[in-house]
Amino acid sequence: MPYRRFFVRSGNGFIIPSHRKISKHDTNISATAHIHMLEYGSDHWTRHIAFKEYLGHNEIERCRYEKFKLELSCREWNDSQEYSAAKGVLIAEIEQKALIWYADYND
């Protein structure tokens, strides 16, 4: 099972898995949710929770992350992969610190 799945709601109320090709010009369909589904306790789950909790407890890193995300929001992106690549280096750096912090925090 993929760890994330995208859904859209059509004008008639049906929810359609996003692997179906949908034109961005289709006025009958609009995105309603971006859902991440993770197995509780998995490594992937731990990375996400550690990142979230670390930012919640570390004001300096939270402000740094916020400033960076605001800078990224001012740019034009060709697609979501380009945006993800741009934020990837900082995310990986913070994630490593977060995992160390999280392990200590939960002992």
N, C-alpha and C positions, 0 to 999 in steps of 0.2 A: 504494500500500500504506500502510495506517495505520502510524504509528510505534509504536503499542502495541496489544496485543491481550490480552484477558483470557481465561483458560481455567478451566474447572472440571472436576473428575473426578466422575463419577457412581458410584453404588454398584456398578455392573457393570463399572467400569474404563474406560469410554469417556470421552475428552476431548471436551468440547463448547465451541465458541467462545461467548463470553459475550454475543454480540449476541442470542442466544436468550433470551427472557424466562424467568427462573427465580425461583420464589417463594422468599423467604428462609425460609419455613416448610417447604420440601421437605427432609425428613430424609435422602433418598437422594443428595443432592448437596452437596458441600462445596468451597469454594474451595481450590485447591492452589498457585496461582502468579499473580503479577502480572508479566508479561513486557514489557519495553521492547525494541523492535527498532529500531535506528538504523542508517542507512547510514554506514559508516566514513568519517570525514573530512568529513561534511556539517556544515553550520552547527549543526544541532540536536545532533549528536554532540559537536562542539567545545564548545558551551555546557555540556553535561552533564559532560564530562571536565574542563573548566576549573573548574567549580563544585566538583567532587569533589576535585581536586588542590589548589585554593586553600584549601579547608577543612582539608585534610590538612597544609598548610604554614603556616597562620595560626591560632594557638591562640586569639587574641582573638575572631576571627570565628567559629571553630568553637564556642567556649563560648557566644557570643551566640546562634548558631543553635540549639544544643542547649537552652539555657534557653527560648528561644521555642517550640521544638517541645514541650518538656515542659509549658509553660503551655497550649499548644493541646490537648495530650492530656487535660487535666483538664476540658475543656469538652464539652458535649453538642452534637452536630452533626445537622442534619436529613438531610444527604447529603454525599457526597464533594466536590461542587461548592462547598458552603458552606465546607468545610474548606480547599479549594484557594484560594478567594478570600481567606480569612483569612491564609494564609501567603504569598500572592502578592506583596505589597508588599516584604516583607523578602527574599524569594527574588530578586526583580528587582534590588533594591539590591545584594545580595551578588554576583549574577551579573555585573553591570556591572563591579564591582571585580575579579572573578575573570577576566573576559575580558581586561582590561588586564594583569593580573598574568601570565596564561597566555601572552599574546603575548610579553611580555618574558622570561619564564622559558624559553621555547622558542626564543629567538633565539640 
